[in-house]
Amino acid sequence: MDLNQSYRAFVLRIAQNPSVKNLVLTRGKRLSRRFVAGDTLEEALKAVEGLEKDHIHAILDLLGEMVTSEAMARGFKDQIVGLIRAFAARPYPRYVSVKLTQLGLDHGEDLAFSLMAEILEEARPADCFVRIDMEDSPRVDATLRVYRRLREAGYTNTGVVLQSYLKRSEQDLEALLPFKPAVRIVKGAYKEPPEVAFQDKRIIDAQYLVLTKKALENGLPTAIATHDPHLIEEMKRWTAERGIGQDRFEFQLLYGVRRDEQRRLAAEGYTVRAYVPYGTDWYPYLSRRIAERPENLLFVARSLVQG
């Protein structure tokens, strides 16, 4: 395990400590605002307006995952439907991300499928694309099964995510090719054991390029979701060399991360989207962002001291 992976494993383990969680929840809200647009949909839509001024589009994400009841899952579904309706009233490209565990995946694939289908029905007339986020490795198979069911039911306004640190992802991509999925490629942000995930950053990066290039070679609409400047530059070089038009892929980055790079890519003519999370359930998301970069610990320290 290299130093980057060791750091991530350490942070994600510490984040599960109840005392640490309570401290961050009570004193770290200012830190969360670096990565989270706000608690409310209105705050998120205001962030969308700010991004659009820089020609950066938004991916809205209502934070929440691993719900503990069907009632909670249906409540999240209702909120996401409300999000789509509010987004549809704005003159911007509409794009939403959801996690199937916030729609009850852990309570049954049928529940997640039915609630996701309701969301996609609402999204169709709103011309809204709905991405199914990928979660931790025990839920990959179920997530992909629900995605396939949705596509077989005729829903084309949805897509999936593959994580380059999972050893299975190249096989998963091959299996999905008949569906011609819109795919987002990420490195992966969960703590995973070496049995299922690569632990060396060099291998994860190499696999990232393998997956992204294979997706584009097979004509898939591809979201290149990374902040890594080396990966971004390599994909710019490779697509230009292959004559792959900028309409076939886009760059996706996180809200609050590398804002100058987002503006630069947009100015160069690339489609750029910022992943804009909002909501009160921000702790799991924030933990994964802190785990991505050691520098983020400085923001944690300042926030906890300043309150």
C-alpha positions in Angstrom: 0.0 0.0 0.0 1.5 3.4 -1.0 1.5 6.5 1.1 -1.6 7.9 -0.6 -3.6 4.8 0.1 -2.3 4.5 3.7 -3.4 8.1 4.3 -6.9 7.5 2.9 -7.3 4.3 5.0 -6.2 6.1 8.1 -8.6 9.1 7.6 -11.6 6.9 6.8 -10.9 4.7 9.8 -10.6 7.7 12.1 -13.8 9.2 10.6 -15.8 6.3 11.9 -14.9 7.1 15.5 -18.0 8.5 17.3 -16.1 11.1 19.2 -14.4 12.4 16.0 -17.7 12.4 14.1 -19.4 14.4 16.9 -16.6 16.9 17.1 -16.7 17.5 13.3 -20.5 17.7 13.2 -20.6 20.3 16.0 -17.6 22.4 15.0 -16.7 21.6 11.4 -19.7 23.0 9.5 -17.6 25.8 8.1 -15.2 23.2 6.6 -18.1 21.4 5.0 -19.0 24.6 3.1 -15.8 24.2 1.1 -17.2 21.1 -0.5 -21.0 21.3 0.1 -23.1 24.0 -1.5 -25.4 24.3 1.6 -28.2 22.6 3.5 -31.0 23.5 1.2 -32.0 23.2 -2.4 -32.2 27.0 -2.7 -28.5 27.2 -1.7 -27.6 24.6 -4.2 -29.4 26.4 -7.0 -27.6 29.6 -6.1 -24.3 27.7 -6.5 -25.5 26.5 -9.9 -26.0 30.1 -11.0 -22.5 31.0 -9.9 -21.0 28.1 -11.8 -23.0 28.9 -15.0 -21.5 32.4 -15.0 -18.1 30.7 -15.6 -19.7 28.3 -18.3 -19.5 25.4 -15.9 -22.6 23.2 -15.6 -23.7 21.5 -12.4 -24.5 18.0 -11.2 -26.9 18.3 -8.3 -26.7 15.7 -5.6 -28.9 15.5 -2.5 -26.6 14.0 0.1 -27.8 10.9 1.9 -27.0 7.2 1.7 -27.6 3.8 3.4 -31.1 4.6 4.6 -32.5 2.4 7.4 -36.2 2.2 6.3 -38.4 2.1 3.3 -40.1 5.3 4.6 -36.8 7.1 4.5 -36.1 5.8 1.0 -39.5 7.1 -0.2 -38.8 10.4 1.5 -35.5 10.8 -0.4 -37.3 9.9 -3.7 -39.8 12.7 -3.1 -37.0 15.2 -2.4 -35.2 14.2 -5.6 -38.4 14.6 -7.6 -38.7 18.0 -6.0 -35.1 18.8 -7.0 -35.7 17.8 -10.6 -38.8 20.0 -10.8 -37.0 23.0 -9.3 -34.0 22.4 -11.6 -36.4 22.2 -14.6 -37.5 25.8 -13.9 -34.0 27.0 -14.5 -32.5 27.6 -18.0 -29.5 25.4 -17.5 -28.5 21.8 -18.5 -30.1 19.5 -15.9 -28.1 16.7 -14.4 -28.6 14.9 -11.1 -26.8 12.2 -9.2 -28.3 9.7 -6.8 -27.1 6.8 -4.7 -29.2 3.7 -4.7 -28.7 3.2 -1.0 -30.6 6.4 -0.4 -33.4 4.8 -2.4 -33.5 1.6 -0.3 -31.1 -0.7 -2.1 -30.1 -2.3 1.1 -33.8 -3.1 1.7 -34.2 -4.8 -1.7 -33.4 -4.2 -5.3 -37.0 -4.0 -6.3 -37.5 -1.0 -4.0 -34.5 0.8 -5.4 -35.6 0.0 -9.0 -39.2 1.2 -8.5 -38.1 4.5 -6.8 -35.5 5.1 -9.4 -38.0 4.5 -12.2 -40.3 7.1 -10.6 -37.4 9.6 -10.6 -36.6 8.8 -14.2 -40.2 9.3 -15.2 -40.1 12.7 -13.7 -36.8 13.5 -15.3 -37.8 12.6 -18.9 -40.0 15.7 -19.6 -37.6 17.9 -17.7 -34.8 16.8 -20.0 -32.8 15.8 -17.0 -30.1 13.2 -16.9 -29.8 11.1 -13.7 -26.5 9.4 -12.9 -26.5 6.4 -10.5 -23.4 6.9 -8.3 -21.3 3.8 -7.5 -20.9 3.0 -3.8 -18.6 0.5 -2.0 -17.7 -2.9 -3.4 -20.3 -5.0 -1.7 -23.0 -3.0 -3.5 -21.5 -3.0 -7.0 -23.4 -6.1 -8.3 -26.7 -4.9 -7.0 -26.2 -1.4 -8.4 -25.3 -2.8 -11.9 -28.3 -5.1 -11.8 -30.7 -2.2 -11.1 -29.1 -0.2 -13.9 -29.6 -3.0 -16.4 -33.2 -3.4 -15.3 -33.8 0.3 -15.9 -32.2 0.2 -19.3 -34.2 -2.9 -20.2 -37.3 -1.1 -19.1 -36.6 1.7 -21.6 -34.9 4.3 -19.5 -32.1 5.9 -21.5 -31.7 9.1 -19.4 -29.5 7.4 -16.8 -25.9 6.2 -16.5 -23.4 4.4 -14.3 -20.1 4.9 -12.6 -17.0 2.7 -12.6 -14.1 3.0 -10.1 -10.6 2.4 -11.4 -9.3 1.1 -8.1 -11.7 -1.9 -8.1 -10.0 -4.9 -9.8 -13.3 -5.9 -11.4 -14.1 -2.7 -13.2 -12.6 -3.5 -16.6 -14.7 -6.7 -16.7 -17.8 -4.7 -15.6 -17.2 -2.2 -18.5 -16.9 -5.1 -21.0 -20.2 -6.6 -19.7 -22.0 -3.2 -20.0 -20.9 -2.5 -23.6 -24.1 -3.9 -25.2 -26.1 -1.2 -23.3 -23.9 1.6 -24.7 -24.0 3.2 -21.3 -23.2 6.8 -20.4 -20.3 6.1 -18.0 -18.5 8.2 -15.5 -14.9 7.0 -14.6 -13.6 7.8 -11.1 -10.7 6.5 -9.1 -12.8 5.5 -6.1 -13.2 7.0 -2.6 -14.2 4.2 -0.3 -12.0 2.2 2.0 -11.6 -1.2 0.2 -9.5 -4.3 1.1 -6.6 -5.3 -1.2 -8.5 -8.4 -2.2 -10.9 -6.3 -4.3 -9.1 -3.0 -4.9 -5.7 -1.9 -6.1 -3.7 -0.2 -3.3 -1.0 1.4 -5.4 -1.7 4.9 -6.9 0.3 4.1 -10.0 -1.8 1.1 -10.8 -5.1 2.9 -10.0 -4.0 5.8 -12.4 -3.0 3.3 -15.1 -6.4 1.5 -14.8 -8.2 4.9 -14.9 -6.7 5.5 -18.3 -7.4 2.0 -19.5 -11.1 2.3 -18.6 -11.5 5.8 -19.9 -9.9 5.1 -23.3 -11.8 1.8 -23.7 -15.0 3.6 -23.0 -14.3 6.2 -25.7 -13.0 3.7 -28.1 -16.3 1.9 -27.9 -18.3 5.1 -28.5 -19.6 5.5 -25.0 -20.5 9.0 -23.7 -17.8 9.3 -21.2 -17.4 11.6 -18.1 -13.8 11.9 -17.1 -14.1 12.6 -13.4 -10.8 13.4 -11.9 -8.8 16.3 -10.5 -5.5 14.7 -11.4 -3.7 17.1 -13.7 -1.6 14.3 -15.3 -4.7 12.3 -16.2 -6.6 15.3 -17.5 -3.6 16.3 -19.7 -3.2 12.8 -21.0 -6.9 12.5 -21.9 -6.7 15.9 -23.7 -3.7 14.7 -25.6 -5.1 11.3 -26.4 -8.5 12.4 -27.6 -7.0 15.1 -29.8 -4.5 12.6 -31.3 -7.4 10.2 -32.0 -9.7 12.8 -33.4 -12.3 12.2 -30.7 -14.6 15.2 -30.6 -15.2 17.2 -27.5 -18.9 16.4 -27.8 -18.1 12.7 -26.9 -16.8 13.3 -23.4 -16.7 15.9 -20.6 -14.7 16.7 -17.6 -16.3 16.4 -14.2 -14.8 17.8 -11.0 -16.0 18.4 -7.5 -17.6 21.6 -6.2 -14.9 23.6 -4.3 -12.0 21.6 -5.7 -9.6 23.1 -8.3 -11.9 25.9 -9.3 -9.3 27.5 -11.5 -8.9 24.3 -13.5 -12.6 24.1 -14.0 -12.7 27.6 -15.4 -9.6 26.9 -17.6 -11.1 23.7 -19.1 -14.4 25.5 -19.8 -12.5 28.4 -21.5 -10.7 25.8 -23.7 -14.1 24.7 -25.0 -14.5 21.5 -23.0 -17.8 20.6 -21.4 -17.2 20.9 -17.7 -19.5 19.9 -14.9 -19.1 20.4 -11.1 -20.5 17.9 -8.8 -22.6 20.0 -6.4 -23.8 18.2 -3.2 -26.1 19.8 -0.7 -28.1 18.7 2.3 -27.7 18.1 6.0 -26.2 14.6 5.7 -22.8 15.8 4.8 -20.5 14.0 7.1 -19.8 10.8 5.0 -19.2 12.9 1.9 -16.9 15.2 3.8 -14.9 12.3 5.2 -14.2 11.0 1.8 -13.1 14.4 0.5 -10.7 14.8 3.4 -9.3 11.3 2.7 -8.5 12.2 -0.8 -5.8 14.8 -0.1 -3.5 15.3 3.0 -3.8 19.0 2.4 -7.5 18.9 3.4 -6.5 18.1 6.9 -5.3 21.7 7.3 -8.9 22.8 6.6 -10.1 20.4 9.2 -7.7 21.7 11.8 -8.6 25.4 11.1 -12.3 24.7 11.2 -12.2 22.8 14.5 -10.1 25.5 16.1 -12.2 28.4 14.8 -15.6 26.6 15.1 
